[in-house]
Amino acid sequence: MLRILQVVNIMDRAGLETMLMNYYRSIDRSQIQFDFLTHRHTEGAYEQEIISMGGRVYHAPRLYPQNYIAYFKYMDQFFKEHTEYQIVHSHIDTMSIFPLYAAKRRNVSIRISHSHSSKLDKDAKIAIKYLAKLALTKVANVYCACGERAGKFMYGNRTFRVIKNAVDLEKFKFNSELRMKTKEMLGIGNAFVIGHVGRYCYIKNQAFLMEVFYEVRKTITNVKLLLIGKGEDEAMLRIKAEELGCKDDVLFLIDRSDVDELYQAMDVFVMPSLFEGLPVVGIEAQANGLQCIVSNQISKEILLTNSIQMLSLSDTKEQWAETIIRIPRTRSNSCMEMLRKTGYDVHYEVDRMMEWYQSLDAQANSSITDK
């Protein structure tokens, strides 16, 4: 059996992690097994499911500058002990330089960098991330991305493979009976529902979405906003909802495992992100047949069906609200066929992933034999 080490921050319910789980659930685990190296000591939401499917989960120190010495000591010992991993697939964007450097030092043959974003996250580590981006290709030797934009951002003119953020399309198919049950469960009756799925953080721009929601309420009085996720901006967003006088109409649905059912309750899906690669939730929402409104800072590769449109972040909150108000209140399962034809059904894409990993394994074995 071929074991692939997937490197992430934490296996919580977020975009790239959900993408990995979509493939992991579908892959032939008698041939290929995923193990996960995380950078948190806390248990992620998917960990027990991973273990139940035969995967292992390791917890490395966090990638803080003050932890770097301890981190490299841990990683050097890790690859010294775990010689079974000749393919390491890292998903932490520019910071992949750290685990891949450690893997290279211990002669791991295949070191994959996977780009999931189209810009650098401007946090306290921005300078480190910039330098890491410049040096990443010195330690990675295989490049892939969620889309063309994310790949060109990270690797420039180098050749990279696009691994699509495929989903289990049938799981997200619109169901009118389930819609009624979900709305009843949420206690939102016949309200017009604006939905959003994403980590509560500045990149996802939920503060702006809440201002747009405030404008929508001026025209549609029976309206609810579903914010599905969790994150560091939760307290700020709750305060903002209270300041705008709409806290009773904003539902914070924290770390939900039933997101596929929650899409059913929505009438429109809105994602005003400051930047994105190709978000998994955008694929899921289209699979549900939802009308989707996303920012023009998301890769245009997300425009896969006729149910999605882009608005500029330079447009006013009133313009965003007007578009939401006028959105057609219709759904069509024809979107699923469009997504299937463009390669976003995980049950088809998983075969391509298996073939790719197996070809890399053959390459790794060849390099070991040649030494």
Sequence and secondary structure as in RCSB ss.txt:
>XXXX:A:sequence
MLRILQVVNIMDRAGLETMLMNYYRSIDRSQIQFDFLTHRHTEGAYEQEIISMGGRVYHAPRLYPQNYIAYFKYM
DQFFKEHTEYQIVHSHIDTMSIFPLYAAKRRNVSIRISHSHSSKLDKDAKIAIKYLAKLALTKVANVYCACGERA
GKFMYGNRTFRVIKNAVDLEKFKFNSELRMKTKEMLGIGNAFVIGHVGRYCYIKNQAFLMEVFYEVRKTITNVKL
LLIGKGEDEAMLRIKAEELGCKDDVLFLIDRSDVDELYQAMDVFVMPSLFEGLPVVGIEAQANGLQCIVSNQISK
EILLTNSIQMLSLSDTKEQWAETIIRIPRTRSNSCMEMLRKTGYDVHYEVDRMMEWYQSLDAQANSSITDK
>XXXX:A:secstr
 EEEEEE S  SSSHHHHHHHHHHHHS TTTEEEEEEES SS  TTHHHHHHTT  EEE     GGGHHHHHHHH
HHHHHH TT  EEEE SGGGGHHHHHHHHHTT SEEEEEE  SS   STTHHHHHHHHHHGGGT  EEEESSHHH
HHHHHTTS  EE    B GGGG   HHHHHHHHHHHT TT EEEEEES SSGGGTHHHHHHHHHHHHTT SSEEE
EEEE  TTHHHHHHHHHHTT GGGEEEEES S HHHHHHH SEEEE  S  S  HHHHHHHHTT EEEEETTS G
GG  STTEEEE TTS HHHHHHHHHTS     THHHHHHHHTT BHHHHHHHHHHHHHHHHHHHHHHHHH 
